[in-house]
């Protein structure tokens, strides 16, 4: 039985390269508008063919997001995008709006359509309806339990099923939220969410009774001196359940995060890729995977709706330490690499290469040298700048990352 496809976000070219370097089987991306991450950099019409060529050269599929819930004013732009996409080797279109589904079938009938989680498919009857319409894959609602997912898989056996397994969850049903539109005039359903659920709020004393329950406090918020994120959902983390997804023949496992950094993406994709590969060798190590994912987490990691009783696996006490130091851009000589720094790098300390497979070979300070373009050695590299790394190690490759060493031995 083949492994589920690992589907990773690619918000821009750097994230595309990162996802592929760490083992994604497929990526999902969008243009500069008309998708649910309109604030992501995305890919312009000029950049998209290059992205497709890069991914396909590495054997990775590309799914293009056109998953806004469209207003009338959006339809001309949607039509133009579909006409352009019809000329490109896109492997699938991710769509939520039924009207856009029909436009895609008319304008680009040769491109498979994947139904977005925004469509909130939560039962087998809906799944079979979309199958009859011509949808080849459905990303099921995040509100489903394992039992609900299994029932759909059993009752709609001909449909490819895709599930989110990691990343941010929304306080609303599959992202159909009006908070951002109400507070900031930016609609989440047009990809312009300002994430008010993550804002800090200060509760004031309020007690709410419901008409049929007089005298019974249905909700009560008491005054507090501090602000808190009372609407903010935990992040989803289903890595412990990969054997279940494999057993139940789920087609694709999706990681959320087109707005996340490439430093975050490398850790998450590497962990899920390693876990999936470990299934085939019968060396599944959930404790190791959760430990690695917790280092990239800024919010609690939980099982969401998947389990009958929600389980929180990890709760950060503070913002995660910024351990990622740099990204390898390209090799410029036998032992010379161009790098882009992400955080301050003290060259007197050991560092580790984030090699695929959760392999973390350590470079001692004596085994590497960091230089400016002039060849001058430096002791401290600053974020946002380009430097040159002189070292010799077989694990170093383009698009990989370097981090602070977690090992005390070098």
N, C-alpha and C positions, 0 to 999 in steps of 0.2 A: 504494500500500500504506500503510495507516494506521500511525501510530507506536505502539509499545507504550504501554500505560497506565503512568503513573508513580504508584506506590502508596506513600504516606508514613505514618509512624506518628503517632498523635494520642493521647498519654497523658493529656492533660487539655484544657481549653478553650483555654488559651493556645497549646498546641502544635497544636491543630486549626486555629486562626486563622492560625498561622504557616505551616503546611503549605499551606493554601489560598492565602494571600497570595503565596507563592513558586512556585505553579504546579502543585501536585499535582492529578492527575486523579481520584484516589480516596484515601481514608484508611482505616486500620484502627484500631479502638479496642475497648475492653472496658468491662465494669462494674467494680465494686470487688472482685470475686472471680471464681472459676471460669474464669480464663484464665491464660495463661502469663506475665503481668506483673501479678500480684495486688498487688505493691507499688507499682505505678503508681497515680496518683490515680484514674484511670478516670472513668466517668460513672455517676452514680446514676440510678435510674429516673425521678426528677424532671428531671434534667439532660439525659438522652438525647434526648427529643423536641426540645429547643431546639438541640442539636448537629446533629441530623438536618436541622432546618429551615434552620439557618445554612449547612450544607454544600450542601444541595440548591438553596438560593437562589443559590449561586455555581456551580452546575452540577457539583458534586463528589459522587461516590458514597461511600457509607459501608458498610464491611464490619465486622461485629461478631464479636469473638473469643469463642468458647466452646470453647477448644482444650486444656483440661486433659485428662490421661489419668485419667479419673474412677474413684474408689472408690465402693463402694455407698452410702456416706453422702452423696455429692455428688448423687446422682440426683434427690432431691426438689427441691433448689435448681436444678438444670439444667432440670427440668420447669417450675418456676415461671418461670424466665427465658425459656424458649421460649414459654410461653403469653403473656407480656408482649410479647416481640419480635414475635410473630405479629400484634399490633395496630398495629405501627409500620412506616413505609416504609423498612425496612432493605434495602440493596441486595444483601446477601449475608451468610452465616454462615460463619465460619472454624472448622472442626471437625477434630479429630484422631481422637477415639475412635469406633470403628464403632457402638457402642451409642448414642452421642449423635447420630450421623448418622441412625440409624433413628428416634430420638425426634423429631428435627427434621423428618424427612419426614412423620411422623404429625401433629405439632402445628402446624408452620408449613410446609406443603407448597409454598406459593407463593413462599417465599424461596429463592433459589439457594444451594447449598452449595459452599463452596470448601474443599478438603482442605488442612489445615495441613501445613507441612513436618515437624511432629512425627510424621506418619504414615510418613515416610521412604520416599516413593515413588521408586524408583530404576530402574525398567524399564518397558517399554511394556505388558507383561502386567498388571502391577499397575495401570497407568494405565487400561487398558481394563476391568479389573475394576471400578474405581471409577466409570468412565463407565457401565457396566451397572447399577450400584447407583443411579445418578441424580446423581452429582457433576458439576457443570458446569465446575469449574476445579480443577486440582491445582497446589499449590506444591511443586515437585520438591525432592528432597533436596539439601542444600548440598554433599554429597560427590561430586556428579556432575561429570564433565568435559564439555567442549564436545562431544566425540564422543558421549558418552552422552546428552546433552540432544538433540542432533540426531537420534539414532536414535529416541528417544521421540517427537519431533515428527513424524518420517516415518511411524512405525508406529501412531500414535494421532492421526490428523489431525483428528478431530472434537472433541478435548478442548482447552479453554483451558489454557495452561501459564503458570505464574507462577514467577519466580525471584528469590531474594534477590541483589542486586547490590552492596550496600554495608552495612557495619556489622559488629558483633561476630559472631565465629564461636565455636562451642562445641568443647571438647576431646572431647566425646562425639558419638555419631551423632545428628544432628538434635536435640541437647539432651537426649537420654535419659541423664542423668547422675545418679549416686547420691552424689556427693561431698557435696553440701549436705545431703542427708537423713542421711547417716552422721555428718558432723561437727557439724551444727547442728540436726538434727531438723526441717529445713525442705526439703520436696521440690521439686526443680526442675520436676517433672512436674505439680505443682499450682500452679505460678506463684510459688513461694516461694524461688527460688534465691538463696542468699547469695553466689554466685560465688566458691567456694573456689579455683577455677582462677586467679583474679586475686590471690590472697593471696601474701604474701612468704614464701618458705620458705628455710631454710638447709640445703643438702645436707650430709650426713655421709658418711664413707667407706663405700661399699657396692659389692660386686661380685657379679653374678648370673650363674651358669652354668645352662644348660638341660640336662636329663638326657641328651638325645641328642648334645649338643655339649660333653662334658666338657673342661675346660681352656680353653674359648673364652669370653671375656668377652662375654656377650650384651648386658648393660647394665652400665655402670660410672659411678658418681657419686663424685667426689672431694670431700674436705672443703674448704670455702671459708669465709673469714671473713665474707663478705657474704651477705645474704639476696637471693633472686632469685625471679622469677615463672616457675618452671620448667614449669608446666602451662599458662601463658597463651597462647592462640592469637592469631595476628595478626588484624587486622581485614580484612574483605573489601572489595575495591575493583575493580569491573569496568567502570569508566566508559570505558576504552579500547576495550572490546568492544561498545559499543552498536550500531555498524553490523552486527555479527554477529547480535545479538539481533533487530534489525530485519529483516535478510535472512532469518532463519530463522523469522520470524512468531511470535515469543514474545509472548504476550498482555499480560503485565504484568511490570514490573520493580519489585521491592520494596526499600525502604530499611528497615533494622532500626533500632530506637531509641525505643521508647515510654518508656524510662527516661532517655533523653538529654535535655539541656536544649533549650529552644526556640532558644537562641543557636546551638547546634550544628545544629539542624534547619534553620534558615533558610539556612545556608551550603550544606548538603548538598543540600537540595531545589532551591535556586536553581541549583546547579551542574548537577545531572542534568537539570532542566528546560531549561536553556540548551543543554546538549549534545544533547538530543533535538530541540529546535527547530533546532539547527544542522545536523542530518542532512537536514532538508528543504531547507535553503538551500545545502547542500554546502559548509559552512564549518566542518567538524568540527575542533576544536582540542584534542586530548587533553593537550598540555603545559599549556595554560592551566587546564583542569579539574583536573588532578592538583595543580597548584600551589595552587589555591584549596582543594581538599579537604585538603591537607596542613596547612593552617592550623587546621583543626578537629580534626585527628587527635591522639589521645593514645597510640595504639599504632601499630606498623608497618602499612602498607597493602599488601596483597598480592593476588595473583590466586587464592589459595585452591587449590581442586581443579580450577578451570576449565581451566588450561593443563596440558599434559603435564609441563612442568617449572615448578614454582611460581616466580613472580616477585615479589620485594618491590620496590614502587615508591617507598616512602618510609619512613624510620625516624627517629622523633623522638629528638633527643638529650636532651630534657627535656620537662616538661609544656608544652603549648602556651600561648603568651602569651594572656591574656584581653583580646582586642581589642574585643569587643562592649561598648558603653557603655550602651545603653538600647534599650528597645522603645517604639514609638509606640502609645499606647492609643487615642486618638481626637482628632479635630480639634474645638476648642472656639471657634474664631474664624477669620477669613480668613487670619491669619498666626500663629495660636496653636495649640499642640498639647500635650496631656497626655501625659507620658512616664513610664515606670517604669525606673529605673536598674538596671543589672546589675553594673556595675563602676565604680570611681572615674573621674570625668570632669573633666578639667582644661579649663575653658572658655577658656583662653588658647591652646589648641592647635586646629589644624584637625581637623575630623571629616568622615566620609563617610556618606552614606545608602546602605544596602544595598538598592538598587533591583533589582527582578527583571531577569533577563537579564545578570547579572554586571556591571551598570551601577553605578558607584560615584562619583556626583557629590560633590564636596568642598564643604563649608561652611567658609569662612575664619572666624577668630574675630570679624572685623568684621561678618560677615553673619548672626550669630545671637546670641541672648541667652537665658540660662537663668535662670529665676526661681523663687522660692518662691511659695506660694499667695498671699502678701501682695503680690506684685509686686516684692519685693526681689531684685535681681540677685545671683547667686552666682558665685564663681570655681571652686568645687570641689563637684561633686555626689557624694553618697555612695550606695553600693549599697543596694537595697531600699527606696528612698524614691521618692515621686512629685514631679515638678517640672513646670514649664511651659516649653516651648521656643517662643521667638519667632523666626520666620524665614519667608522666603518662597521656596519652591522647588517647582516642579511635580512633582518625583519623590517628594515626601513624602506618604505615605498611611498610614492606620491599619494596624496590625499589622506594619509594617516595622521594621527595626532600624537603629541608628546605631552606627558603629564608629570606632575611631581611624583617621585617614587614613593610608593606606600611601604616599601621594604626598607628595613634598617641596615641590611647587608648589601654590599656592592661588589 
